[in-house]
């Protein structure tokens, strides 16, 4: 299709409000910046021919009250300054240029566009066909230019007042080795909590309310990791099915907090978020936010024109080099941002710095982080994004966690990220799930993952805390469902149960879904406890999926991204079984905190067969150290390990860490296994052991009244159980 030239969209003539005039202003900073007198507006668009700033009187306005042509262009920056407007002012843009999809351009001045740097959403989107840059219903290969005006329906930005009474707020700066992450959702966590005041349920302030702070402290977590809190889009196709985008991996604005979680309308979202962070910090808790800089909510070439697509499509997105009408899609969402463009990269970095310096968050988890490393096609960890983060004086000091994959070729990059980064260790998740399901031939891989995954991280100079160990996350089964379902049950998503992963490495203990059978429930409880104990006794950083401590079920739905309802909201009404498991998790986290043996700063060194020569001895049930043929024996499933108490490295303060020696035994078999206990530990100064005593949190795992065993004694460990014993001297 040839480029088209279009006249200005037809709009009524408006009276310019008294005192409102526009002057050139400055090209930086990008976005809308209030200085106490007026607002400087700056927008990047390299290929635009004209830009108009639109000021709206309120969220119900169907057309702008004032339209200013941006008076200056400096390089690719369009800018202007308007006096006598204040925080709360709603605004948007019209951007003029060629509508030429074949060459990557999708300008359409009939579309009101959201500022990519908007700090608040002043009016949410209302779906209408006018939001699309092409005429809805036109042929895919020849999308006709839409002349319909989206002004009554488009999302609008709002000017914000950024000052806030932070007081003496300081980041908790939890050391990586001491970190326990709790992944959760702002609304789901609080919506059903009976002790959270009703007006605060489902909000930022509800998450920071006293009942939740008390829960976090008792649970022993150090770091709250929030599913996306950037302003999101509610997908049209979901709304038409009576569903909603719950998780939030559909970003509309990278600077604005999601207004749905505010207590008193969208303009309070910034204040409420800051109040939440300040309160969590005061309680000694870190805040990490899940960020989605790999794609936006505008979707494929058939998606709406809401912001970046209409501002400068060819700049912001990776286009198909064979046909600029289409996008490269490494994310499974229809588009991929192009961080190889310096202005897109600047937007990402400005957003990250804003959330640290202005919103005081303590770090980020990057969704589909491999997409940020793609140069043309390939994943390249020397890409500009990672170089800039490394040298940035702000971002290099916060916690950085990668989801180390995307859906493109070569996207699975577990172990491949730069040394400053931690990673979701998907290999840990998969092998431990399979192990506790009872799969064979896994002992070597299980040992490697429990020991901190040195095969992935040590050669590049990284530490065990590069491995974010997890068994469950927002995507997939909950812990309760992992031991209750062998198949996904996603029918509520209305996609014919075809969405979500099919291979979950799960078990149902003999009956699919809910049951009152005491034998099945006992089997599930044993497996749950063993899985959670493995997670909290492994080297690396444990991440607990929020609600797992409450035995939360999502009824077998392993992809409830669109379920903003009882399926995903936490159920705080616990029965006796669920309460017991909550206390079990609380006791385990307290135990981990008390014993640095299980949260070392350096990788374990193996023994060479003599006491005191290594940090770990891998233990065969027959009462000897594992040998080469044992690791190669596919029939061997049950095994254990001895950790010495004298840590061979010092703390950052130069102090030698001393702890007790521990023996951990694991039996994933369906039948009991008898272990011969070690005669001694592998401690440097004193390898003697007078007795082995089961640690307090795990005493309920053994069917015995005697928690203490002599060295060399026989301990029979029941099916699907883990137990840890402490060396007494």
VOGU-3710 file (C-alpha; in Angstrom, 3 decimals, decimal comma):
1> xxxxxxxxxx> 0,000/0,000/0,000  1,374/3,433/-0,901  1,833/6,059/1,810  -1,235/8,203/2,377  -1,519/11,801/3,433  -4,435/12,671/5,676  -5,836/15,978/6,847  -6,187/16,818/10,495  -9,078/14,886/12,094  -12,297/16,880/12,299
11> xxxxxxxxxx> -12,722/18,348/15,745  -14,842/21,136/17,107  -13,186/24,494/17,644  -12,390/24,929/21,340  -11,910/28,056/23,360  -8,369/28,158/24,753  -8,602/28,318/28,533  -7,545/31,659/29,899  -3,886/31,704/30,838  -2,978/28,590/28,913
21> xxxxxxxxxx> -0,261/29,196/26,356  2,450/26,916/25,052  6,087/27,863/24,603  9,065/25,819/23,400  10,077/24,187/26,638  12,866/21,563/26,740  13,458/18,200/25,076  14,325/16,559/28,400  13,208/14,974/30,585  10,790/12,931/28,502
31> xxxxxxxxxx> 7,192/12,859/29,688  5,192/15,464/31,594  7,189/17,278/34,282  5,545/19,746/36,676  7,854/22,397/38,148  5,362/24,171/40,396  4,362/26,691/37,758  3,561/24,643/34,699  4,344/21,435/32,886  7,031/20,596/30,338
41> xxxxxxxxxx> 5,932/17,993/27,797  8,483/16,030/25,765  7,757/13,144/23,403  10,131/11,094/21,273  9,113/10,368/17,682  11,806/10,139/15,043  9,525/9,740/12,023  6,612/12,024/12,968  5,754/15,082/10,898  3,703/16,909/13,530
51> xxxxxxxxxx> 2,660/16,323/17,131  -0,300/17,789/19,004  -0,693/17,938/22,767  -4,279/17,433/23,960  -5,521/18,598/27,360  -8,754/17,097/28,707  -10,998/18,625/31,351  -11,702/15,286/33,064  -12,099/11,536/32,614  -15,629/11,904/31,238
61> xxxxxxxxxx> -14,558/14,333/28,493  -15,145/12,971/25,015  -12,843/15,458/23,317  -9,896/17,624/24,353  -10,607/21,011/25,864  -7,374/22,407/24,441  -5,192/21,289/21,537  -1,665/22,669/21,161  0,676/21,944/18,298  4,029/21,109/19,836
71> xxxxxxxxxx> 6,078/24,210/19,041  9,567/22,729/18,939  11,390/19,701/17,604  14,948/19,078/18,727  16,304/15,993/17,011  13,599/13,360/17,484  12,176/15,114/20,557  8,943/17,109/20,311  8,473/19,464/23,234  6,541/22,342/24,712
81> xxxxxxxxxx> 5,838/24,012/28,060  2,377/25,003/29,290  2,003/27,331/32,270  -0,823/27,268/34,810  -1,637/23,566/34,671  -1,159/21,383/37,694  -0,911/17,771/38,838  -4,058/15,883/37,922  -4,225/17,389/34,431  -5,248/14,710/31,899
91> xxxxxxxxxx> -3,480/14,684/28,563  -2,708/12,715/25,426  -1,186/13,191/21,980  -2,033/13,059/18,317  0,953/12,206/16,127  0,990/12,885/12,382  2,997/11,022/9,791  2,664/8,447/7,015  0,314/5,518/7,343  2,505/3,075/5,466
101> xxxxxxxxxx> 2,462/-0,376/7,112  4,557/-1,914/4,317  7,421/0,333/5,465  6,691/0,019/9,174  4,816/3,296/9,700  1,372/3,307/11,354  0,759/6,971/12,129  -2,874/7,957/12,464  -3,764/11,370/13,921  -7,326/10,206/14,553
111> xxxxxxxxxx> -5,963/8,178/17,472  -5,344/9,787/20,847  -2,144/8,300/22,216  -0,901/7,694/25,727  2,446/9,225/26,671  4,906/6,318/27,181  6,323/8,302/30,130  2,957/8,970/31,802  3,423/8,621/35,576  -0,269/7,967/36,191
121> xxxxxxxxxx> -3,277/6,799/34,223  -5,899/9,493/34,539  -8,533/7,686/32,501  -8,582/3,982/31,669  -9,313/2,673/28,207  -12,871/1,893/27,118  -12,967/-0,562/24,245  -14,255/0,707/20,914  -13,403/-0,039/17,298  -12,068/3,498/16,954
131> xxxxxxxxxx> -9,022/2,506/19,032  -7,626/0,589/16,069  -5,461/2,404/13,528  -7,047/0,474/10,690  -10,719/0,100/9,868  -11,903/-2,935/11,829  -13,075/-5,614/9,413  -10,640/-4,725/6,624  -8,483/-7,398/5,036  -5,361/-8,486/6,927
141> xxxxxxxxxx> -3,126/-7,817/3,913  -4,535/-4,377/3,189  -5,607/-2,796/6,473  -7,458/0,355/5,497  -6,766/3,621/7,317  -9,287/4,374/10,062  -10,737/7,885/10,249  -12,674/7,209/13,454  -11,620/9,415/16,385  -10,619/7,512/19,535
151> xxxxxxxxxx> -10,673/10,577/21,840  -13,716/9,455/23,900  -12,226/6,001/24,540  -8,430/6,237/24,652  -6,475/5,953/27,918  -5,117/9,288/29,126  -2,056/10,178/31,142  -2,154/12,421/34,188  0,414/14,919/35,420  1,657/13,890/38,869
161> xxxxxxxxxx> 3,128/15,538/41,920  6,177/13,410/42,672  7,044/14,726/46,135  6,283/12,329/48,986  7,041/12,273/52,708  9,414/9,313/52,697  10,783/10,281/56,109  13,797/8,157/56,981  12,858/5,364/54,568  15,836/3,147/53,766
171> xxxxxxxxxx> 16,108/0,018/51,637  16,440/-3,057/53,879  19,343/-4,315/51,699  18,884/-7,974/52,605  21,982/-9,955/51,633  21,313/-12,337/48,774  22,207/-15,394/50,852  19,700/-14,359/53,534  16,875/-13,688/51,090  13,611/-15,638/51,010
181> xxxxxxxxxx> 11,331/-14,412/48,214  7,538/-14,482/48,344  5,933/-14,122/44,895  2,418/-12,725/45,129  -0,316/-10,629/43,534  -1,504/-7,357/45,080  -5,191/-8,085/44,662  -5,236/-11,862/45,053  -3,332/-11,745/48,335  -5,687/-9,330/50,047
191> xxxxxxxxxx> -9,088/-9,577/48,371  -10,482/-12,230/50,726  -8,516/-11,533/53,891  -11,092/-11,163/56,680  -8,871/-8,954/58,845  -7,963/-6,455/56,138  -10,381/-3,495/56,268  -12,837/-3,898/53,428  -11,933/-0,622/51,635  -8,310/-1,784/51,499
201> xxxxxxxxxx> -8,888/-5,274/50,122  -7,328/-5,786/46,713  -5,151/-2,656/47,020  -1,582/-1,565/47,621  -2,544/-0,357/51,074  -4,246/-3,653/51,821  -1,005/-5,481/51,077  0,775/-3,218/53,558  -1,919/-3,526/56,228  -1,114/-4,897/59,678
211> xxxxxxxxxx> -2,584/-8,393/59,115  -0,414/-8,923/56,035  2,716/-7,500/57,659  2,115/-9,867/60,564  1,724/-12,789/58,153  4,945/-11,938/56,312  6,908/-11,654/59,541  5,628/-14,933/60,952  6,246/-16,646/57,641  9,860/-15,517/57,734
221> xxxxxxxxxx> 10,095/-14,162/54,212  12,401/-11,198/53,555  11,306/-10,020/50,127  7,874/-9,492/48,597  7,942/-9,963/44,821  4,865/-8,499/43,166  3,382/-9,662/39,903  3,309/-6,765/37,419  2,198/-3,454/38,890  2,802/-1,350/35,784
231> xxxxxxxxxx> -0,495/-0,099/34,384  -2,003/-2,843/32,239  -4,624/-3,310/29,544  -7,736/-5,412/29,941  -7,777/-7,495/26,764  -10,898/-7,094/24,683  -11,183/-10,796/23,872  -11,096/-11,647/27,588  -13,721/-9,085/28,544  -15,994/-10,421/25,826
241> xxxxxxxxxx> -15,729/-13,862/27,460  -16,428/-12,490/30,926  -12,774/-12,807/31,952  -10,052/-10,292/32,867  -6,297/-9,949/32,573  -5,436/-10,789/36,183  -1,687/-11,378/36,184  -0,893/-8,115/34,398  1,672/-9,221/31,800  0,126/-6,822/29,308
251> xxxxxxxxxx> 1,786/-3,496/30,001  0,202/-0,234/28,913  2,546/2,229/30,671  6,007/1,587/32,118  6,016/4,456/34,618  2,458/4,372/35,951  1,352/2,011/38,741  -1,754/-0,038/37,988  -4,673/2,214/39,024  -6,991/-0,715/39,836
261> xxxxxxxxxx> -5,081/-1,289/43,087  -5,525/2,290/44,313  -7,918/3,052/47,154  -9,569/6,201/45,848  -9,418/6,404/42,069  -6,532/6,263/39,595  -4,838/9,479/40,681  -4,074/8,029/44,127  -2,178/5,041/42,725  1,250/6,706/42,929
271> xxxxxxxxxx> 0,750/7,816/46,528  -0,693/4,465/47,587  2,167/2,528/46,039  4,721/4,686/47,821  2,875/4,264/51,116  2,927/0,502/50,626  6,673/0,448/49,994  7,387/2,720/52,949  5,360/0,486/55,266  6,999/-2,714/54,054
281> xxxxxxxxxx> 10,429/-1,145/54,430  9,595/-0,113/57,974  8,835/-3,777/58,646  12,239/-4,780/57,230  10,786/-6,217/54,020  12,083/-5,639/50,516  9,848/-4,992/47,504  10,671/-6,434/44,082  8,406/-5,809/41,104  7,892/-8,006/38,060
291> xxxxxxxxxx> 8,498/-5,953/34,917  7,606/-6,662/31,289  9,939/-4,753/28,986  9,834/-7,407/26,275  6,450/-6,492/24,748  3,469/-4,175/25,152  -0,286/-4,552/25,210  -0,668/-3,289/21,631  -0,234/-6,861/20,372  0,279/-7,888/16,775
301> xxxxxxxxxx> -0,306/-5,765/13,670  -4,006/-6,447/14,270  -3,919/-4,818/17,692  -5,090/-1,372/18,819  -3,152/1,866/18,385  -2,866/3,180/21,930  0,664/4,512/22,407  3,974/3,346/20,922  2,473/2,014/17,689  0,999/5,400/16,829
311> xxxxxxxxxx> 3,907/7,458/18,201  6,615/5,740/16,142  5,973/2,105/15,307  9,220/1,595/13,409  11,321/2,873/16,301  9,763/1,066/19,226  9,119/-2,442/17,899  11,187/-5,185/16,276  9,728/-5,512/12,791  10,016/-8,515/10,538
321> xxxxxxxxxx> 12,973/-7,770/8,228  11,188/-9,551/5,385  7,962/-7,573/5,757  7,659/-4,452/7,937  3,907/-4,940/8,239  4,548/-7,652/10,808  6,391/-7,894/14,107  9,056/-10,238/15,345  7,352/-12,125/18,160  9,764/-13,613/20,695
331> xxxxxxxxxx> 7,202/-13,278/23,467  4,091/-15,083/22,266  2,078/-11,864/22,567  2,283/-10,494/19,046  5,146/-7,995/19,358  8,611/-7,468/20,833  10,092/-4,161/21,954  13,400/-3,179/20,347  15,923/-2,397/23,106  18,573/-2,191/20,407
341> xxxxxxxxxx> 17,186/1,256/19,584  18,867/3,806/21,827  15,637/5,681/22,602  13,744/2,507/23,458  16,651/1,472/25,640  16,581/4,896/27,284  12,865/4,502/28,002  13,475/1,138/29,688  16,363/2,488/31,744  14,476/5,650/32,702
351> xxxxxxxxxx> 11,561/3,505/33,832  13,772/1,241/35,940  15,541/4,180/37,567  12,207/5,878/38,245  10,907/2,852/40,124  14,051/2,759/42,246  14,598/6,465/42,902  10,984/7,686/43,064  9,031/4,582/44,068  11,831/3,100/46,236
361> xxxxxxxxxx> 11,548/-0,501/45,042  14,460/-2,814/45,852  14,772/-4,711/42,605  13,139/-6,271/39,592  12,198/-9,631/38,154  12,397/-9,366/34,348  9,753/-11,292/32,438  11,132/-13,173/29,397  14,482/-11,493/29,955  16,156/-13,231/27,009
371> xxxxxxxxxx> 14,149/-10,955/24,710  16,135/-8,002/26,077  19,339/-9,652/24,856  18,282/-10,210/21,252  20,370/-8,442/18,652  18,533/-8,963/15,371  17,748/-12,674/15,841  20,223/-14,122/18,354  20,403/-13,814/22,114  23,560/-11,869/23,039
381> xxxxxxxxxx> 24,428/-11,301/26,700  26,745/-8,482/25,567  23,737/-6,568/24,271  23,566/-2,849/25,187  20,878/-3,385/27,817  23,108/-5,522/30,018  26,124/-3,267/29,541  24,172/-0,206/30,597  22,674/-1,923/33,647  26,156/-3,028/34,709
391> xxxxxxxxxx> 27,554/0,501/34,721  24,442/2,274/35,996  25,100/3,666/39,500  21,477/3,092/40,559  20,426/-0,144/38,904  23,675/-2,000/39,536  22,939/-1,715/43,262  19,506/-3,378/43,346  18,393/-6,992/43,033  18,114/-8,081/39,392
401> xxxxxxxxxx> 16,353/-11,362/38,612  15,945/-12,770/35,115  13,317/-15,112/33,835  16,074/-16,559/31,635  14,081/-17,546/28,580  11,689/-16,316/25,920  9,734/-18,198/23,254  12,132/-17,524/20,375  14,889/-19,785/19,032  17,795/-20,135/21,453
411> xxxxxxxxxx> 15,820/-18,309/24,105  16,415/-20,770/26,975  19,393/-19,160/28,728  19,414/-20,574/32,277  22,936/-19,997/33,592  23,852/-17,594/30,805  23,129/-14,162/32,282  25,813/-11,670/33,437  27,347/-12,071/36,876  25,267/-9,334/38,569
421> xxxxxxxxxx> 22,062/-11,202/37,812  20,159/-13,907/39,646  17,956/-16,216/37,607  14,820/-18,250/37,996  16,352/-21,719/37,918  13,900/-23,697/35,826  16,223/-26,704/35,938  15,906/-26,799/39,729  12,111/-26,753/39,475  11,887/-29,496/36,884
431> xxxxxxxxxx> 14,314/-32,008/38,370  13,022/-31,641/41,961  9,428/-32,055/40,814  10,357/-35,209/38,946  12,434/-36,525/41,847  9,626/-36,216/44,390  7,193/-37,652/41,871  9,349/-40,784/41,976  11,175/-40,627/38,635  14,414/-42,602/38,468
441> xxxxxxxxxx> 17,930/-41,752/37,299  17,992/-38,277/38,824  20,307/-38,518/41,850  23,224/-36,663/40,266  21,078/-33,868/38,913  19,189/-33,522/42,199  22,470/-33,282/44,127  23,733/-30,578/41,763  20,562/-28,492/42,123  20,382/-28,834/45,929
451> xxxxxxxxxx> 24,036/-27,797/46,144  23,378/-24,495/44,351  23,769/-25,432/40,655  27,504/-24,836/40,407  27,419/-26,287/36,891  25,401/-23,262/35,794  27,004/-20,455/37,767  30,428/-21,206/39,253  32,543/-21,049/36,099  31,480/-17,459/35,454
461> xxxxxxxxxx> 32,400/-16,374/38,976  28,831/-16,282/40,237  27,666/-17,438/43,654  24,969/-19,891/44,788  22,528/-17,021/45,186  22,523/-16,586/41,417  20,092/-19,506/41,561  16,559/-18,514/42,473  15,263/-21,931/43,498  11,553/-22,481/43,065
471> xxxxxxxxxx> 9,151/-25,367/42,759  6,024/-23,364/41,975  5,338/-19,903/40,576  2,389/-17,878/39,331  2,656/-19,783/36,038  1,844/-23,459/36,660  0,406/-25,506/39,495  0,385/-24,338/43,092  2,124/-26,648/45,563  -1,216/-28,116/46,653
481> xxxxxxxxxx> -2,200/-28,754/43,046  1,226/-30,222/42,254  0,398/-33,171/44,520  -3,333/-33,267/43,689  -3,542/-33,239/39,882  -1,826/-35,178/37,135  -3,467/-33,118/34,400  -4,199/-29,440/33,953  -7,815/-28,330/34,316  -8,005/-24,960/32,587
491> xxxxxxxxxx> -11,576/-25,171/31,340  -12,490/-21,940/33,149  -10,161/-20,064/30,787  -12,585/-20,861/27,940  -9,834/-22,009/25,584  -10,860/-25,669/25,436  -8,218/-26,596/28,023  -5,598/-26,141/25,312  -3,684/-23,344/27,065  -0,996/-23,875/29,710
501> xxxxxxxxxx> 1,702/-26,515/29,964  0,828/-30,175/29,579  3,939/-31,592/31,283  3,785/-30,480/34,907  5,830/-33,293/36,529  2,991/-33,655/39,006  1,117/-36,443/40,766  -2,327/-36,813/42,313  -1,437/-39,494/44,873  -4,068/-41,803/43,451
511> xxxxxxxxxx> -7,074/-39,547/42,992  -7,510/-36,523/40,757  -8,500/-33,341/42,561  -10,417/-32,883/45,820  -10,786/-35,874/48,104  -11,608/-36,870/51,660  -9,671/-40,133/51,445  -7,281/-40,035/54,439  -4,623/-42,138/52,699  -4,553/-39,846/49,680
521> xxxxxxxxxx> -4,421/-36,756/51,898  -1,576/-38,233/53,927  0,373/-38,968/50,742  -0,158/-35,394/49,555  0,903/-33,944/52,899  4,121/-35,973/52,932  5,035/-34,869/49,426  4,184/-31,222/50,114  6,321/-31,173/53,222  9,210/-32,864/51,446
531> xxxxxxxxxx> 9,037/-30,449/48,523  8,951/-27,391/50,774  11,721/-28,756/53,007  13,904/-29,430/49,952  13,389/-25,859/48,782  14,316/-24,334/52,143  17,299/-26,627/52,755  18,900/-26,082/49,330  21,791/-23,738/48,634  20,667/-20,682/46,689
541> xxxxxxxxxx> 17,733/-18,322/47,158  14,344/-19,928/47,821  11,223/-18,438/46,269  7,858/-19,411/47,727  4,735/-18,936/45,639  2,340/-16,838/47,668  -0,454/-18,983/49,037  1,504/-22,241/49,009  1,919/-21,857/52,750  -1,898/-21,768/52,974
551> xxxxxxxxxx> -2,293/-24,942/50,868  -3,935/-22,789/48,206  -5,525/-24,623/45,290  -6,441/-23,222/41,900  -8,438/-26,389/41,185  -5,885/-27,705/38,716  -5,745/-24,529/36,599  -2,076/-24,079/35,687  -2,575/-20,908/33,640  -5,092/-18,732/35,529
561> xxxxxxxxxx> -3,862/-15,490/33,979  -7,449/-14,473/33,229  -9,118/-15,574/36,475  -9,710/-12,533/38,663  -11,945/-14,428/41,067  -12,014/-17,120/43,740  -9,799/-19,353/41,620  -6,832/-17,057/42,186  -7,732/-15,079/45,310  -6,161/-16,457/48,485
571> xxxxxxxxxx> -8,410/-18,396/50,841  -7,518/-17,421/54,410  -10,100/-19,709/56,046  -7,806/-22,596/56,995  -8,857/-25,982/58,275  -6,710/-27,930/60,757  -4,666/-29,610/58,017  -3,940/-26,312/56,299  -3,074/-24,585/59,561  -0,600/-27,358/60,401
581> xxxxxxxxxx> 1,133/-26,890/57,069  1,331/-23,115/57,553  3,043/-23,619/60,903  5,349/-26,190/59,318  6,509/-23,624/56,724  6,934/-20,950/59,400  9,120/-23,293/61,445  11,213/-24,229/58,403  11,945/-20,638/57,400  12,933/-19,854/60,993
591> xxxxxxxxxx> 15,256/-22,861/60,952  16,882/-21,732/57,687  17,445/-18,261/59,109  19,066/-19,727/62,225  21,544/-21,925/60,326  23,959/-20,431/57,785  24,961/-23,972/56,768  21,960/-23,903/54,413  22,551/-20,424/52,982  26,227/-20,295/52,131
601> xxxxxxxxxx> 27,894/-17,548/50,159  30,136/-19,979/48,279  29,628/-23,252/46,476  30,061/-26,492/48,381  33,387/-28,287/48,027  33,077/-32,094/47,922  34,991/-34,432/50,227  37,860/-36,551/48,939  36,954/-39,354/51,292  38,521/-38,003/54,476
611> xxxxxxxxxx> 36,835/-36,068/57,249  37,351/-32,328/57,087  38,235/-32,191/53,386  34,956/-30,894/52,019  31,707/-29,156/52,818  29,455/-32,010/51,722  29,432/-35,818/51,786  26,782/-37,450/49,607  25,330/-40,382/51,522  24,155/-43,801/50,320
621> xxxxxxxxxx> 21,361/-45,526/52,320  23,737/-48,456/52,938  25,948/-46,261/55,104  28,782/-45,055/52,886  29,627/-42,121/50,692  28,203/-42,188/47,201  30,647/-43,601/44,650  30,730/-43,256/40,874  28,727/-46,414/40,277  26,094/-45,220/42,764
631> xxxxxxxxxx> 25,503/-42,017/40,799  25,095/-44,110/37,653  22,647/-46,551/39,260  19,217/-45,628/37,853  17,560/-47,853/40,453  18,869/-45,698/43,304  16,438/-42,964/44,229  16,814/-42,454/47,979  20,017/-40,754/49,148  21,220/-37,997/51,434
641> xxxxxxxxxx> 24,046/-35,625/52,282  26,075/-34,415/55,255  26,895/-30,713/55,541  29,719/-29,743/57,857  29,185/-26,940/60,312  32,460/-25,081/59,856  32,017/-22,934/56,778  35,234/-22,633/54,810  34,689/-19,000/53,879  34,279/-15,862/55,943
651> xxxxxxxxxx> 31,489/-13,334/56,070  31,833/-9,976/54,266  33,015/-8,676/57,627  35,860/-11,226/57,684  34,385/-13,445/60,390  34,505/-17,234/60,188  31,025/-18,728/60,260  30,472/-21,653/62,615  27,332/-23,778/62,649  26,256/-27,314/63,446
661> xxxxxxxxxx> 26,709/-30,233/61,062  23,536/-31,609/59,495  22,447/-34,787/57,766  19,612/-34,597/55,233  17,967/-37,811/54,021  15,484/-38,042/51,146  13,236/-40,901/50,112  11,070/-40,276/47,033  10,173/-43,969/46,813  6,663/-45,315/47,344
671> xxxxxxxxxx> 7,996/-47,627/50,081  10,081/-46,997/53,222  13,884/-47,017/52,897  16,299/-47,757/55,741  19,394/-45,553/56,043  22,544/-46,411/57,996  23,535/-43,140/59,664  27,104/-41,788/59,426  29,533/-42,486/62,275  30,963/-38,974/62,072
681> xxxxxxxxxx> 30,604/-35,614/60,400  33,113/-34,033/58,036  33,969/-31,047/60,217  37,447/-29,582/60,157  38,362/-29,590/63,842  36,130/-32,270/65,337  34,405/-34,874/63,192  32,972/-36,753/66,150  29,240/-37,224/66,521  27,626/-38,418/69,741
691> xxxxxxxxxx> 24,155/-38,589/68,254  21,952/-37,456/65,375  18,802/-35,563/66,413  15,933/-34,813/64,044  15,486/-31,055/63,734  12,360/-29,713/65,385  10,406/-28,647/62,263  10,707/-32,124/60,723  10,025/-34,383/63,687  6,510/-35,000/62,505
701> xxxxxxxxxx> 7,937/-36,547/59,336  9,103/-39,673/61,227  6,863/-42,345/62,654  8,808/-42,587/65,913  8,677/-41,178/69,416  12,475/-40,962/69,570  14,015/-38,036/67,670  17,618/-39,025/68,540  19,675/-41,766/66,879  23,128/-43,161/67,589
711> xxxxxxxxxx> 25,856/-42,880/64,962  25,690/-45,946/62,758  22,086/-46,622/63,731  19,417/-47,608/61,241  16,731/-45,042/60,465  13,713/-46,125/58,439  12,396/-43,231/56,392  8,827/-43,527/55,144  7,665/-43,082/51,563  7,938/-39,622/49,967
721> xxxxxxxxx> 9,704/-38,137/52,997  12,654/-35,885/53,770  14,215/-35,578/57,196  17,136/-33,519/58,519  19,180/-34,400/61,586  21,593/-32,288/63,592  24,918/-33,652/64,874  25,170/-33,622/68,678  28,606/-33,500/70,268
//
